[in-house]
């Protein structure tokens, strides 16, 4: 039985290597038309990228654009590790968690 290492225990170098490998595998899966595998690999890369960011760079009460989802914004209620918990603006106020790597830190602001 193999034990998988958690991204939280990876060094920065290991995370960057893992992200590169996941992105290459996802490109191959996309080229072969394996949609499910592509989606899983993309999500894993997003999670690994979150561990390269500092959660302290994201603030409670601020609004961030969601990467790869133009015109959609997310207001942070609180942070737990590399996850921002909050609500998408303009929709139903349904609490959800997003990895901080999905939030565009350049577009912050108070709501």
Number of C-alpha atoms within 10 A of each C-alpha: 3 4 5 6 8 8 18 14 10 15 12 15 10 13 21 16 13 18 20 13 14 21 18 14 16 24 16 14 17 15 11 10 11 13 12 12 15 20 14 13 20 19 15 17 21 18 21 26 21 23 22 19 13 12 18 10 8 21 19 15 16 16 25 26 22 20 14 10 9 8 9 14 21 26 22 25 17 15 19 10 14 23 20 25 19 21 20 19 17 9 9 8 10 9 11 14 17 19 21 27 23 20 21 17 18 8 12 18 13 11 11
